[in-house]
Amino acid sequence: MHDDIDRILFSESAIRARVQALGQKITRDLVGQDVVILALLKGSVVFVADLLRAIDIPVKVDFAWVSSYGHATTSSGKVQLKVFPDEQLRGKTVVLVDDILDTGRTLSEVARRITQDLGAGSLRTCVLLDKVARRVVPVPVDYVGFEVEDVFVVGYGLDFADRYRNLPYIGVLKPALYEGGES
């Protein structure tokens, strides 16, 4: 375990098993459909790479880059769409993949753009972590990896100030690191 981590919430093996189960469920639910996996960068990159290998139907892949955190530990409340897909989504089944759902603002805004502006035929949402305690905007979620308590988590793509994404597990970052103290 990395010195900056207070405790591990989800081990590498637990994540691997859950992602495999999510991929199998997506496969069963969407077989025969024209599917585009749309991953939100940067946080979902590790998750979506493993999820794609667990899905056993032909899919297209695209990415959107959105931000509402910057280097903070809580959402700014403003969703910035930095890069949006150029893939034609009209009439397709889009699976929107994100690392963590907390306030719901980002997922809600991206979902609105995909359905209203880009004309997706249907939308499914898939998140690795669901932090229900922080929800401000209601967002329906079709596929959830794990529900997580209201703690600041890093690893497996999740970051603090663009660090810790490479950890193979999901852990709680020591509060002193983001509250300005020493570990």
MARBAVO-306472 format. One record per residue: residue in three letters; x, y, z of N, C-alpha, C, O in turn. Coordinates in nm, 3 decimals, decimal comma, always signed. Layout:
<atoms>
 code     n.X     n.Y     n.Z    ca.X    ca.Y    ca.Z     c.X     c.Y     c.Z     o.X     o.Y     o.Z
  ALA       X       Y       Z       X       Y       Z       X       Y       Z       X       Y       Z
...
</atoms>
This chain:
<atoms>
 code     n.X     n.Y     n.Z    ca.X    ca.Y    ca.Z     c.X     c.Y     c.Z     o.X     o.Y     o.Z
  MET  +0,085  -0,118  +0,000  +0,000  +0,000  +0,000  +0,090  +0,124  +0,000  +0,190  +0,129  +0,071
  HIS  +0,052  +0,222  -0,078  +0,127  +0,349  -0,088  +0,117  +0,425  +0,044  +0,013  +0,422  +0,110
  ASP  +0,223  +0,493  +0,082  +0,228  +0,567  +0,209  +0,120  +0,675  +0,222  +0,080  +0,709  +0,333
  ASP  +0,072  +0,729  +0,110  -0,027  +0,837  +0,114  -0,171  +0,785  +0,130  -0,265  +0,864  +0,140
  ILE  -0,186  +0,655  +0,133  -0,320  +0,595  +0,142  -0,350  +0,557  +0,286  -0,272  +0,489  +0,351
  ASP  -0,465  +0,601  +0,333  -0,509  +0,572  +0,469  -0,555  +0,426  +0,481  -0,519  +0,356  +0,576
  ARG  -0,635  +0,383  +0,383  -0,681  +0,243  +0,381  -0,730  +0,209  +0,242  -0,769  +0,297  +0,165
  ILE  -0,728  +0,081  +0,210  -0,777  +0,033  +0,081  -0,924  -0,002  +0,095  -0,964  -0,075  +0,186
  LEU  -1,005  +0,053  +0,004  -1,149  +0,022  +0,003  -1,180  -0,098  -0,085  -1,257  -0,187  -0,048
  PHE  -1,118  -0,099  -0,207  -1,145  -0,207  -0,302  -1,012  -0,255  -0,357  -0,937  -0,178  -0,416
  SER  -0,985  -0,382  -0,337  -0,859  -0,442  -0,380  -0,856  -0,461  -0,532  -0,959  -0,454  -0,599
  GLU  -0,739  -0,485  -0,583  -0,722  -0,510  -0,726  -0,807  -0,628  -0,770  -0,870  -0,623  -0,875
  SER  -0,810  -0,734  -0,692  -0,887  -0,853  -0,731  -1,038  -0,827  -0,722  -1,114  -0,877  -0,805
  ALA  -1,082  -0,751  -0,624  -1,225  -0,718  -0,613  -1,269  -0,632  -0,732  -1,378  -0,652  -0,787
  ILE  -1,186  -0,539  -0,771  -1,217  -0,453  -0,886  -1,224  -0,537  -1,013  -1,317  -0,523  -1,092
  ARG  -1,125  -0,623  -1,031  -1,121  -0,707  -1,151  -1,248  -0,792  -1,162  -1,307  -0,803  -1,270
  ALA  -1,290  -0,852  -1,052  -1,410  -0,936  -1,054  -1,536  -0,854  -1,083  -1,623  -0,897  -1,158
  ARG  -1,544  -0,737  -1,025  -1,663  -0,653  -1,046  -1,671  -0,600  -1,189  -1,779  -0,596  -1,248
  VAL  -1,557  -0,559  -1,244  -1,553  -0,509  -1,382  -1,591  -0,621  -1,478  -1,662  -0,597  -1,576
  GLN  -1,545  -0,740  -1,453  -1,581  -0,856  -1,536  -1,732  -0,878  -1,533  -1,793  -0,902  -1,637
  ALA  -1,792  -0,870  -1,415  -1,937  -0,887  -1,402  -2,012  -0,776  -1,475  -2,114  -0,803  -1,539
  LEU  -1,964  -0,653  -1,466  -2,028  -0,542  -1,538  -2,023  -0,566  -1,689  -2,122  -0,546  -1,759
  GLY  -1,907  -0,608  -1,739  -1,891  -0,635  -1,882  -1,986  -0,744  -1,929  -2,044  -0,734  -2,038
  GLN  -2,003  -0,847  -1,849  -2,094  -0,955  -1,886  -2,239  -0,907  -1,888  -2,317  -0,946  -1,976
  LYS  -2,276  -0,821  -1,793  -2,413  -0,769  -1,790  -2,438  -0,677  -1,909  -2,544  -0,684  -1,972
  ILE  -2,342  -0,591  -1,942  -2,357  -0,504  -2,059  -2,370  -0,588  -2,185  -2,452  -0,558  -2,271
  THR  -2,291  -0,693  -2,196  -2,298  -0,783  -2,311  -2,438  -0,842  -2,324  -2,498  -0,839  -2,432
  ARG  -2,491  -0,895  -2,215  -2,625  -0,956  -2,217  -2,733  -0,853  -2,253  -2,823  -0,881  -2,332
  ASP  -2,723  -0,735  -2,193  -2,826  -0,633  -2,211  -2,827  -0,571  -2,351  -2,932  -0,532  -2,400
  LEU  -2,710  -0,563  -2,415  -2,700  -0,483  -2,538  -2,665  -0,565  -2,663  -2,636  -0,507  -2,767
  VAL  -2,668  -0,695  -2,653  -2,638  -0,779  -2,768  -2,730  -0,741  -2,884  -2,850  -0,723  -2,865
  GLY  -2,673  -0,730  -3,003  -2,749  -0,699  -3,122  -2,772  -0,550  -3,147  -2,831  -0,514  -3,248
  GLN  -2,726  -0,464  -3,056  -2,745  -0,320  -3,072  -2,617  -0,255  -3,127  -2,508  -0,311  -3,117
  ASP  -2,633  -0,137  -3,185  -2,520  -0,058  -3,235  -2,469  +0,026  -3,119  -2,523  +0,133  -3,090
  VAL  -2,363  -0,022  -3,052  -2,319  +0,033  -2,923  -2,193  +0,118  -2,939  -2,098  +0,080  -3,007
  VAL  -2,197  +0,234  -2,874  -2,079  +0,320  -2,861  -2,050  +0,335  -2,712  -2,135  +0,381  -2,636
  ILE  -1,930  +0,296  -2,672  -1,885  +0,319  -2,535  -1,822  +0,458  -2,534  -1,724  +0,483  -2,605
  LEU  -1,877  +0,549  -2,454  -1,827  +0,685  -2,445  -1,770  +0,707  -2,306  -1,845  +0,719  -2,208
  ALA  -1,638  +0,711  -2,296  -1,570  +0,722  -2,167  -1,535  +0,867  -2,138  -1,491  +0,941  -2,226
  LEU  -1,554  +0,906  -2,013  -1,519  +1,041  -1,970  -1,376  +1,042  -1,919  -1,340  +0,970  -1,826
  LEU  -1,296  +1,126  -1,981  -1,155  +1,140  -1,945  -1,141  +1,241  -1,832  -1,222  +1,333  -1,820
  LYS  -1,041  +1,225  -1,753  -0,933  +1,132  -1,758  -0,959  +1,013  -1,666  -0,902  +0,905  -1,684
  GLY  -1,045  +1,032  -1,569  -1,063  +0,935  -1,462  -1,106  +0,797  -1,502  -1,070  +0,699  -1,436
  SER  -1,183  +0,785  -1,609  -1,237  +0,652  -1,643  -1,143  +0,569  -1,730  -1,177  +0,456  -1,765
  VAL  -1,027  +0,621  -1,767  -0,943  +0,554  -1,866  -0,901  +0,412  -1,822  -0,903  +0,320  -1,904
  VAL  -0,864  +0,394  -1,698  -0,823  +0,261  -1,650  -0,944  +0,169  -1,647  -0,938  +0,055  -1,693
  PHE  -1,053  +0,219  -1,591  -1,177  +0,142  -1,582  -1,228  +0,101  -1,719  -1,260  -0,016  -1,740
  VAL  -1,235  +0,195  -1,812  -1,291  +0,162  -1,944  -1,202  +0,064  -2,020  -1,252  -0,020  -2,095
  ALA  -1,071  +0,072  -2,002  -0,981  -0,023  -2,069  -1,013  -0,166  -2,025  -1,019  -0,257  -2,108
  ASP  -1,031  -0,186  -1,896  -1,064  -0,319  -1,846  -1,208  -0,358  -1,881  -1,234  -0,474  -1,915
  LEU  -1,299  -0,262  -1,874  -1,439  -0,290  -1,907  -1,454  -0,333  -2,053  -1,529  -0,426  -2,082
  LEU  -1,385  -0,267  -2,142  -1,393  -0,302  -2,285  -1,352  -0,447  -2,309  -1,413  -0,517  -2,389
  ARG  -1,250  -0,492  -2,239  -1,204  -0,631  -2,255  -1,302  -0,731  -2,196  -1,297  -0,850  -2,228
  ALA  -1,393  -0,682  -2,108  -1,491  -0,771  -2,047  -1,623  -0,774  -2,124  -1,710  -0,856  -2,095
  ILE  -1,638  -0,687  -2,222  -1,759  -0,683  -2,304  -1,737  -0,770  -2,426  -1,636  -0,757  -2,496
  ASP  -1,831  -0,860  -2,453  -1,813  -0,959  -2,560  -1,909  -0,937  -2,677  -1,963  -1,033  -2,732
  ILE  -1,931  -0,812  -2,713  -2,007  -0,777  -2,833  -1,927  -0,667  -2,905  -1,847  -0,598  -2,842
  PRO  -1,948  -0,651  -3,035  -1,877  -0,544  -3,106  -1,924  -0,407  -3,056  -2,044  -0,380  -3,048
  VAL  -1,830  -0,321  -3,022  -1,861  -0,185  -2,978  -1,764  -0,086  -3,044  -1,652  -0,122  -3,080
  LYS  -1,809  +0,036  -3,057  -1,721  +0,145  -3,095  -1,683  +0,216  -2,966  -1,754  +0,206  -2,866
  VAL  -1,572  +0,288  -2,968  -1,525  +0,357  -2,849  -1,498  +0,503  -2,884  -1,441  +0,534  -2,989
  ASP  -1,541  +0,592  -2,796  -1,510  +0,734  -2,811  -1,489  +0,791  -2,672  -1,517  +0,726  -2,571
  PHE  -1,440  +0,915  -2,668  -1,407  +0,979  -2,542  -1,458  +1,121  -2,538  -1,470  +1,187  -2,641
  ALA  -1,490  +1,166  -2,419  -1,521  +1,306  -2,394  -1,433  +1,348  -2,276  -1,405  +1,269  -2,186
  TRP  -1,390  +1,472  -2,279  -1,308  +1,523  -2,170  -1,387  +1,633  -2,103  -1,412  +1,739  -2,160
  VAL  -1,427  +1,605  -1,980  -1,505  +1,701  -1,903  -1,436  +1,722  -1,768  -1,359  +1,638  -1,723
  SER  -1,467  +1,834  -1,706  -1,406  +1,861  -1,576  -1,501  +1,944  -1,493  -1,567  +2,036  -1,542
  SER  -1,506  +1,911  -1,363  -1,577  +1,996  -1,268  -1,499  +2,008  -1,138  -1,545  +2,071  -1,043
  TYR  -1,381  +1,946  -1,133  -1,302  +1,946  -1,011  -1,177  +2,033  -1,018  -1,145  +2,101  -0,921
  GLY  -1,107  +2,033  -1,131  -0,976  +2,098  -1,136  -0,884  +2,026  -1,039  -0,873  +1,903  -1,044
  HIS  -0,818  +2,100  -0,951  -0,731  +2,038  -0,850  -0,796  +2,034  -0,713  -0,729  +2,009  -0,613
  ALA  -0,927  +2,058  -0,707  -0,999  +2,058  -0,580  -1,045  +1,917  -0,544  -1,036  +1,825  -0,626
  THR  -1,094  +1,902  -0,423  -1,145  +1,773  -0,379  -1,297  +1,765  -0,386  -1,355  +1,659  -0,363
  THR  -1,361  +1,877  -0,419  -1,505  +1,878  -0,439  -1,537  +1,946  -0,571  -1,459  +2,027  -0,621
  SER  -1,651  +1,911  -0,625  -1,692  +1,966  -0,754  -1,712  +2,116  -0,745  -1,763  +2,167  -0,645
  SER  -1,671  +2,186  -0,849  -1,692  +2,331  -0,857  -1,837  +2,365  -0,886  -1,880  +2,479  -0,866
  GLY  -1,913  +2,268  -0,933  -2,051  +2,291  -0,970  -2,066  +2,334  -1,115  -2,178  +2,342  -1,166
  LYS  -1,956  +2,361  -1,182  -1,957  +2,402  -1,322  -1,893  +2,293  -1,405  -1,777  +2,257  -1,382
  VAL  -1,966  +2,240  -1,501  -1,916  +2,133  -1,586  -1,855  +2,194  -1,710  -1,922  +2,263  -1,786
  GLN  -1,726  +2,170  -1,730  -1,655  +2,218  -1,848  -1,643  +2,103  -1,947  -1,585  +2,000  -1,916
  LEU  -1,698  +2,122  -2,067  -1,684  +2,023  -2,173  -1,565  +2,064  -2,257  -1,575  +2,153  -2,341
  LYS  -1,451  +1,999  -2,235  -1,328  +2,038  -2,304  -1,318  +1,975  -2,442  -1,279  +2,042  -2,538
  VAL  -1,352  +1,849  -2,453  -1,351  +1,777  -2,581  -1,475  +1,690  -2,582  -1,506  +1,623  -2,483
  PHE  -1,548  +1,691  -2,693  -1,667  +1,609  -2,701  -1,657  +1,520  -2,824  -1,586  +1,555  -2,918
  PRO  -1,725  +1,406  -2,825  -1,706  +1,309  -2,934  -1,743  +1,364  -3,071  -1,837  +1,441  -3,087
  ASP  -1,665  +1,321  -3,168  -1,699  +1,354  -3,306  -1,769  +1,237  -3,373  -1,814  +1,248  -3,487
  GLU  -1,779  +1,126  -3,303  -1,850  +1,007  -3,351  -1,998  +1,041  -3,370  -2,058  +1,109  -3,286
  GLN  -2,055  +0,995  -3,478  -2,198  +1,014  -3,503  -2,274  +0,924  -3,405  -2,262  +0,801  -3,411
  LEU  -2,352  +0,983  -3,318  -2,423  +0,906  -3,216  -2,572  +0,892  -3,245  -2,642  +0,818  -3,174
  ARG  -2,622  +0,959  -3,346  -2,765  +0,958  -3,376  -2,815  +0,814  -3,394  -2,766  +0,739  -3,478
  GLY  -2,915  +0,780  -3,311  -2,979  +0,649  -3,320  -2,904  +0,535  -3,255  -2,954  +0,423  -3,252
  LYS  -2,785  +0,559  -3,204  -2,704  +0,451  -3,145  -2,731  +0,436  -2,996  -2,784  +0,527  -2,931
  THR  -2,694  +0,321  -2,945  -2,699  +0,298  -2,801  -2,565  +0,343  -2,745  -2,460  +0,288  -2,780
  VAL  -2,569  +0,442  -2,657  -2,446  +0,495  -2,598  -2,438  +0,449  -2,453  -2,532  +0,465  -2,376
  VAL  -2,323  +0,393  -2,418  -2,294  +0,360  -2,279  -2,194  +0,463  -2,230  -2,077  +0,462  -2,268
  LEU  -2,242  +0,552  -2,145  -2,159  +0,658  -2,089  -2,087  +0,604  -1,967  -2,152  +0,562  -1,870
  VAL  -1,953  +0,604  -1,970  -1,872  +0,542  -1,865  -1,794  +0,650  -1,790  -1,726  +0,733  -1,851
  ASP  -1,807  +0,649  -1,658  -1,733  +0,743  -1,575  -1,674  +0,670  -1,455  -1,720  +0,562  -1,418
  ASP  -1,573  +0,732  -1,396  -1,508  +0,669  -1,281  -1,592  +0,678  -1,154  -1,606  +0,580  -1,081
  ILE  -1,647  +0,798  -1,128  -1,720  +0,816  -1,003  -1,838  +0,910  -1,025  -1,828  +1,011  -1,096
  LEU  -1,947  +0,876  -0,964  -2,067  +0,959  -0,965  -2,086  +1,011  -0,824  -2,110  +0,934  -0,731
  ASP  -2,074  +1,144  -0,808  -2,100  +1,199  -0,676  -2,213  +1,302  -0,683  -2,327  +1,265  -0,655
  THR  -2,189  +1,427  -0,719  -2,298  +1,526  -0,722  -2,399  +1,496  -0,831  -2,518  +1,527  -0,815
  GLY  -2,356  +1,437  -0,940  -2,444  +1,407  -1,052  -2,443  +1,515  -1,160  -2,500  +1,494  -1,267
  ARG  -2,381  +1,627  -1,134  -2,382  +1,738  -1,230  -2,315  +1,700  -1,362  -2,371  +1,723  -1,469
  THR  -2,196  +1,641  -1,355  -2,122  +1,609  -1,477  -2,199  +1,506  -1,560  -2,223  +1,528  -1,678
  LEU  -2,236  +1,395  -1,499  -2,305  +1,289  -1,573  -2,436  +1,340  -1,630  -2,472  +1,305  -1,743
  SER  -2,508  +1,420  -1,554  -2,636  +1,474  -1,601  -2,615  +1,564  -1,723  -2,690  +1,552  -1,820
  GLU  -2,516  +1,651  -1,721  -2,492  +1,743  -1,832  -2,445  +1,667  -1,956  -2,490  +1,696  -2,067
  VAL  -2,356  +1,572  -1,938  -2,308  +1,495  -2,053  -2,422  +1,411  -2,110  -2,436  +1,402  -2,232
  ALA  -2,503  +1,350  -2,026  -2,619  +1,272  -2,072  -2,714  +1,359  -2,153  -2,765  +1,316  -2,256
  ARG  -2,739  +1,480  -2,106  -2,826  +1,573  -2,178  -2,770  +1,603  -2,317  -2,843  +1,602  -2,415
  ARG  -2,642  +1,629  -2,324  -2,580  +1,659  -2,453  -2,587  +1,540  -2,548  -2,613  +1,557  -2,667
  ILE  -2,565  +1,420  -2,496  -2,566  +1,300  -2,580  -2,705  +1,273  -2,637  -2,719  +1,240  -2,755
  THR  -2,807  +1,289  -2,554  -2,942  +1,258  -2,601  -3,004  +1,374  -2,677  -3,059  +1,353  -2,786
  GLN  -2,998  +1,494  -2,624  -3,066  +1,607  -2,688  -2,988  +1,666  -2,805  -3,044  +1,688  -2,912
  ASP  -2,859  +1,690  -2,785  -2,780  +1,756  -2,889  -2,727  +1,660  -2,995  -2,720  +1,694  -3,113
  LEU  -2,689  +1,538  -2,953  -2,627  +1,444  -3,047  -2,722  +1,333  -3,090  -2,686  +1,252  -3,176
  GLY  -2,842  +1,327  -3,033  -2,946  +1,237  -3,080  -2,925  +1,089  -3,060  -2,971  +1,009  -3,141
  ALA  -2,856  +1,050  -2,954  -2,839  +0,907  -2,928  -2,976  +0,840  -2,919  -3,071  +0,898  -2,866
  GLY  -2,986  +0,719  -2,972  -3,111  +0,644  -2,968  -3,148  +0,605  -2,827  -3,265  +0,613  -2,788
  SER  -3,050  +0,561  -2,750  -3,071  +0,531  -2,609  -2,940  +0,552  -2,535  -2,832  +0,550  -2,594
  LEU  -2,953  +0,572  -2,406  -2,837  +0,600  -2,323  -2,838  +0,510  -2,201  -2,940  +0,497  -2,133
  ARG  -2,726  +0,448  -2,176  -2,703  +0,373  -2,052  -2,586  +0,439  -1,982  -2,496  +0,492  -2,047
  THR  -2,586  +0,435  -1,850  -2,475  +0,491  -1,774  -2,407  +0,381  -1,693  -2,472  +0,291  -1,640
  CYS  -2,276  +0,392  -1,685  -2,195  +0,293  -1,614  -2,089  +0,368  -1,534  -2,007  +0,440  -1,591
  VAL  -2,091  +0,351  -1,403  -1,992  +0,416  -1,318  -1,922  +0,311  -1,233  -1,984  +0,215  -1,187
  LEU  -1,794  +0,333  -1,213  -1,719  +0,242  -1,126  -1,763  +0,261  -0,981  -1,788  +0,163  -0,910
  LEU  -1,772  +0,387  -0,938  -1,809  +0,417  -0,800  -1,931  +0,508  -0,796  -1,941  +0,603  -0,874
  ASP  -2,021  +0,481  -0,705  -2,138  +0,565  -0,683  -2,134  +0,616  -0,539  -2,148  +0,540  -0,444
  LYS  -2,113  +0,748  -0,527  -2,106  +0,813  -0,395  -2,241  +0,882  -0,370  -2,255  +1,003  -0,386
  VAL  -2,338  +0,802  -0,332  -2,477  +0,846  -0,320  -2,492  +0,962  -0,221  -2,575  +1,050  -0,243
  ALA  -2,415  +0,965  -0,116  -2,427  +1,068  -0,013  -2,402  +1,209  -0,065  -2,444  +1,306  -0,002
  ARG  -2,336  +1,222  -0,178  -2,301  +1,354  -0,232  -2,395  +1,400  -0,344  -2,374  +1,507  -0,402
  ARG  -2,497  +1,322  -0,377  -2,583  +1,352  -0,490  -2,659  +1,483  -0,472  -2,723  +1,506  -0,370
  VAL  -2,650  +1,568  -0,574  -2,722  +1,694  -0,580  -2,824  +1,689  -0,694  -2,935  +1,739  -0,682
  VAL  -2,783  +1,628  -0,806  -2,867  +1,615  -0,924  -2,900  +1,466  -0,940  -2,808  +1,384  -0,948
  PRO  -3,029  +1,430  -0,945  -3,063  +1,289  -0,964  -3,021  +1,240  -1,103  -3,051  +1,304  -1,204
  VAL  -2,952  +1,128  -1,106  -2,905  +1,070  -1,231  -2,932  +0,920  -1,227  -2,888  +0,852  -1,134
  PRO  -3,005  +0,867  -1,325  -3,024  +0,722  -1,328  -2,895  +0,653  -1,370  -2,827  +0,697  -1,463
  VAL  -2,861  +0,546  -1,300  -2,740  +0,471  -1,331  -2,778  +0,327  -1,360  -2,846  +0,262  -1,280
  ASP  -2,735  +0,278  -1,475  -2,769  +0,141  -1,515  -2,672  +0,037  -1,462  -2,712  -0,074  -1,428
  TYR  -2,544  +0,073  -1,456  -2,440  -0,022  -1,415  -2,350  +0,046  -1,313  -2,289  +0,149  -1,342
  VAL  -2,340  -0,013  -1,193  -2,258  +0,042  -1,085  -2,158  -0,063  -1,040  -2,194  -0,177  -1,011
  GLY  -2,032  -0,022  -1,034  -1,930  -0,113  -0,981  -1,946  -0,131  -0,832  -1,971  -0,241  -0,784
  PHE  -1,930  -0,021  -0,758  -1,938  -0,025  -0,612  -2,003  +0,104  -0,562  -1,984  +0,211  -0,620
  GLU  -2,079  +0,093  -0,454  -2,122  +0,212  -0,383  -2,011  +0,245  -0,284  -1,955  +0,155  -0,221
  VAL  -1,980  +0,373  -0,272  -1,868  +0,414  -0,187  -1,915  +0,517  -0,086  -2,000  +0,601  -0,115
  GLU  -1,857  +0,509  +0,032  -1,889  +0,605  +0,137  -1,833  +0,743  +0,099  -1,759  +0,755  +0,002
  ASP  -1,869  +0,844  +0,175  -1,829  +0,982  +0,144  -1,688  +1,009  +0,198  -1,669  +1,079  +0,298
  VAL  -1,589  +0,952  +0,127  -1,448  +0,974  +0,158  -1,378  +1,009  +0,028  -1,430  +0,983  -0,081
  PHE  -1,259  +1,068  +0,037  -1,186  +1,106  -0,084  -1,103  +0,987  -0,130  -1,009  +0,945  -0,063
  VAL  -1,139  +0,933  -0,248  -1,076  +0,811  -0,298  -0,985  +0,839  -0,417  -1,009  +0,930  -0,496
  VAL  -0,882  +0,757  -0,428  -0,788  +0,764  -0,540  -0,751  +0,622  -0,581  -0,777  +0,525  -0,510
  GLY  -0,691  +0,613  -0,699  -0,645  +0,484  -0,749  -0,735  +0,433  -0,860  -0,850  +0,475  -0,872
  TYR  -0,682  +0,342  -0,941  -0,755  +0,281  -1,051  -0,821  +0,388  -1,139  -0,936  +0,376  -1,179
  GLY  -0,744  +0,494  -1,168  -0,791  +0,602  -1,253  -0,833  +0,727  -1,179  -0,827  +0,837  -1,233
  LEU  -0,877  +0,710  -1,055  -0,919  +0,825  -0,975  -0,796  +0,898  -0,922  -0,695  +0,836  -0,889
  ASP  -0,806  +1,030  -0,915  -0,687  +1,107  -0,882  -0,712  +1,214  -0,778  -0,826  +1,246  -0,743
  PHE  -0,602  +1,268  -0,729  -0,599  +1,396  -0,659  -0,490  +1,476  -0,729  -0,374  +1,437  -0,728
  ALA  -0,528  +1,589  -0,789  -0,435  +1,677  -0,861  -0,355  +1,597  -0,964  -0,234  +1,615  -0,978
  ASP  -0,424  +1,509  -1,036  -0,366  +1,426  -1,142  -0,264  +1,324  -1,094  -0,183  +1,276  -1,173
  ARG  -0,266  +1,291  -0,967  -0,176  +1,189  -0,913  -0,257  +1,072  -0,858  -0,376  +1,086  -0,829
  TYR  -0,192  +0,958  -0,844  -0,245  +0,835  -0,786  -0,333  +0,754  -0,881  -0,383  +0,648  -0,842
  ARG  -0,353  +0,798  -1,005  -0,436  +0,723  -1,100  -0,382  +0,582  -1,124  -0,458  +0,490  -1,153
  ASN  -0,251  +0,566  -1,112  -0,186  +0,440  -1,146  -0,193  +0,334  -1,036  -0,146  +0,222  -1,058
  LEU  -0,248  +0,364  -0,921  -0,260  +0,262  -0,816  -0,356  +0,153  -0,863  -0,459  +0,184  -0,922
  PRO  -0,324  +0,026  -0,840  -0,409  -0,082  -0,890  -0,533  -0,110  -0,806  -0,615  -0,195  -0,841
  TYR  -0,548  -0,039  -0,697  -0,662  -0,054  -0,606  -0,725  +0,084  -0,586  -0,673  +0,184  -0,634
  ILE  -0,837  +0,088  -0,514  -0,900  +0,214  -0,478  -0,886  +0,231  -0,328  -0,929  +0,146  -0,249
  GLY  -0,824  +0,343  -0,290  -0,800  +0,368  -0,149  -0,842  +0,507  -0,108  -0,870  +0,593  -0,192
  VAL  -0,845  +0,527  +0,022  -0,879  +0,657  +0,080  -0,749  +0,735  +0,098  -0,657  +0,688  +0,165
  LEU  -0,744  +0,852  +0,039  -0,626  +0,937  +0,051  -0,623  +0,997  +0,192  -0,726  +1,038  +0,245
  LYS  -0,504  +1,001  +0,250  -0,490  +1,060  +0,384  -0,533  +1,207  +0,377  -0,483  +1,282  +0,294
  PRO  -0,626  +1,247  +0,464  -0,680  +1,383  +0,460  -0,572  +1,492  +0,469  -0,587  +1,598  +0,408
  ALA  -0,466  +1,468  +0,541  -0,360  +1,569  +0,556  -0,303  +1,611  +0,421  -0,252  +1,722  +0,407
  LEU  -0,311  +1,525  +0,322  -0,254  +1,556  +0,190  -0,337  +1,655  +0,113  -0,282  +1,731  +0,033
  TYR  -0,467  +1,657  +0,133  -0,550  +1,753  +0,061  -0,606  +1,862  +0,151  -0,671  +1,955  +0,103
  GLU  -0,582  +1,851  +0,278  -0,623  +1,957  +0,370  -0,506  +2,050  +0,401  -0,519  +2,144  +0,480
  GLY  -0,390  +2,025  +0,336  -0,276  +2,114  +0,351  -0,173  +2,072  +0,454  -0,071  +2,140  +0,468
  GLY  -0,195  +1,962  +0,525  -0,096  +1,917  +0,625  +0,001  +1,817  +0,568  +0,008  +1,798  +0,447
  GLU  +0,076  +1,756  +0,654  +0,175  +1,654  +0,614  +0,119  +1,516  +0,647  +0,037  +1,501  +0,738
  SER  +0,165  +1,416  +0,572  +0,120  +1,279  +0,602  +0,201  +1,219  +0,714  +0,177  +1,105  +0,752
</atoms>
